[in-house]
Amino acid sequence: MSRQKEEWDLLSSATLDNPEEGLVIAHFGLNIEVENQQGKRCRCAVRETAGIEPVCGDQVVWQRANAAQGVGTAGMDRPSL
């Protein structure tokens, strides 16, 4: 079983906290690093069903699964330049 599949299985079975907004500060393949409004960071898997491909600087909705991991569940509109 791949590491990514194991990680996703763990997150899928976890009880998720309430959704919150955060800023994508890094992108690692299928994972993103999200910073919440208090400045705390969390590595998040991005749900395929969310229909988003976040990039650094995007605002996303995410849910914490444990102290270090979460799930990106939705993207927010990007401001136009």
MARRO-446383 format. One record per residue (C-alpha): z, x negated, y negated; residue in three letters; residue number from 1. Coordinates in Angstrom, 1 decimal, m for minus. Layout:
! residues N
+--------+--------+--------+-----+-----+
:     c3 :     c1 :     c2 : res :   n :
+--------+--------+--------+-----+-----+
:      Z :      X :      Y : ALA : NUM :
...
+--------+--------+--------+-----+-----+
! end
This chain:
! residues 81
+--------+--------+--------+-----+-----+
:     c3 :     c1 :     c2 : res :   n :
+--------+--------+--------+-----+-----+
:    0.0 :    0.0 :    0.0 : MET :   1 :
:   m0.9 :   m1.4 :   m3.4 : SER :   2 :
:    1.8 :   m2.2 :   m6.0 : ARG :   3 :
:    0.3 :    0.3 :   m8.4 : GLN :   4 :
:    0.4 :    3.1 :   m5.7 : LYS :   5 :
:    4.0 :    2.3 :   m4.9 : GLU :   6 :
:    4.9 :    2.4 :   m8.6 : GLU :   7 :
:    3.2 :    5.7 :   m9.1 : TRP :   8 :
:    4.8 :    7.2 :   m6.0 : ASP :   9 :
:    8.2 :    6.1 :   m7.4 : LEU :  10 :
:    7.5 :    7.6 :  m10.8 : LEU :  11 :
:    6.0 :   10.8 :   m9.3 : SER :  12 :
:    9.2 :   11.5 :   m7.4 : SER :  13 :
:   11.5 :   10.7 :  m10.3 : ALA :  14 :
:   13.2 :   13.3 :  m12.5 : THR :  15 :
:   11.7 :   12.8 :  m16.0 : LEU :  16 :
:   13.6 :   13.0 :  m19.3 : ASP :  17 :
:   12.4 :   15.3 :  m22.1 : ASN :  18 :
:    9.1 :   14.4 :  m23.7 : PRO :  19 :
:    9.2 :   12.2 :  m26.8 : GLU :  20 :
:    6.6 :   10.6 :  m29.1 : GLU :  21 :
:    6.0 :    6.9 :  m29.1 : GLY :  22 :
:    3.6 :    4.2 :  m30.3 : LEU :  23 :
:    1.5 :    2.2 :  m27.8 : VAL :  24 :
:    2.1 :   m1.5 :  m28.5 : ILE :  25 :
:    0.4 :   m3.0 :  m25.5 : ALA :  26 :
:   m2.0 :   m2.0 :  m22.8 : HIS :  27 :
:   m1.9 :   m3.5 :  m19.3 : PHE :  28 :
:   m4.7 :   m2.0 :  m17.2 : GLY :  29 :
:   m3.3 :    1.3 :  m16.0 : LEU :  30 :
:    0.1 :    0.9 :  m17.8 : ASN :  31 :
:    1.1 :    0.9 :  m21.5 : ILE :  32 :
:    4.1 :   m0.4 :  m23.3 : GLU :  33 :
:    5.5 :    2.4 :  m25.6 : VAL :  34 :
:    8.0 :    2.0 :  m28.4 : GLU :  35 :
:   10.0 :    5.1 :  m29.2 : ASN :  36 :
:   11.3 :    6.1 :  m32.7 : GLN :  37 :
:   14.5 :    4.1 :  m32.2 : GLN :  38 :
:   12.5 :    0.9 :  m31.5 : GLY :  39 :
:   13.2 :    0.8 :  m27.8 : LYS :  40 :
:   10.3 :   m0.2 :  m25.4 : ARG :  41 :
:    9.3 :    1.2 :  m22.1 : CYS :  42 :
:    6.5 :    0.4 :  m19.6 : ARG :  43 :
:    4.7 :    3.6 :  m18.8 : CYS :  44 :
:    2.1 :    4.6 :  m16.2 : ALA :  45 :
:   m0.6 :    6.8 :  m17.7 : VAL :  46 :
:   m1.2 :   10.1 :  m15.8 : ARG :  47 :
:   m4.8 :   10.4 :  m14.8 : GLU :  48 :
:   m4.5 :   14.2 :  m15.4 : THR :  49 :
:   m3.5 :   13.5 :  m19.0 : ALA :  50 :
:   m7.1 :   12.8 :  m19.9 : GLY :  51 :
:   m6.2 :   10.0 :  m22.2 : ILE :  52 :
:   m7.2 :    6.3 :  m22.5 : GLU :  53 :
:   m4.7 :    5.0 :  m25.1 : PRO :  54 :
:   m5.2 :    1.9 :  m27.1 : VAL :  55 :
:   m2.7 :   m0.1 :  m29.1 : CYS :  56 :
:   m1.7 :    1.8 :  m32.2 : GLY :  57 :
:   m2.1 :    5.2 :  m30.6 : ASP :  58 :
:    0.7 :    7.8 :  m30.7 : GLN :  59 :
:    1.4 :    9.3 :  m27.3 : VAL :  60 :
:    3.8 :   11.8 :  m25.7 : VAL :  61 :
:    5.7 :   10.2 :  m22.8 : TRP :  62 :
:    8.7 :   10.8 :  m20.6 : GLN :  63 :
:   11.3 :    8.3 :  m19.4 : ARG :  64 :
:   11.7 :    8.0 :  m15.6 : ALA :  65 :
:   14.5 :    5.4 :  m15.6 : ASN :  66 :
:   15.8 :    2.6 :  m17.9 : ALA :  67 :
:   12.6 :    0.6 :  m17.7 : ALA :  68 :
:    9.8 :    2.9 :  m16.7 : GLN :  69 :
:    8.2 :    6.1 :  m17.9 : GLY :  70 :
:    5.0 :    8.2 :  m17.8 : VAL :  71 :
:    2.5 :    8.7 :  m20.6 : GLY :  72 :
:    1.6 :   12.4 :  m20.5 : THR :  73 :
:   m0.5 :   13.1 :  m23.5 : ALA :  74 :
:   m2.2 :   11.5 :  m26.5 : GLY :  75 :
:   m1.9 :   12.5 :  m30.1 : MET :  76 :
:   m4.8 :   12.7 :  m32.5 : ASP :  77 :
:   m5.9 :    9.4 :  m34.0 : ARG :  78 :
:   m6.0 :    9.2 :  m37.7 : PRO :  79 :
:   m9.5 :    8.5 :  m39.0 : SER :  80 :
:  m10.1 :    5.6 :  m41.2 : LEU :  81 :
+--------+--------+--------+-----+-----+
! end
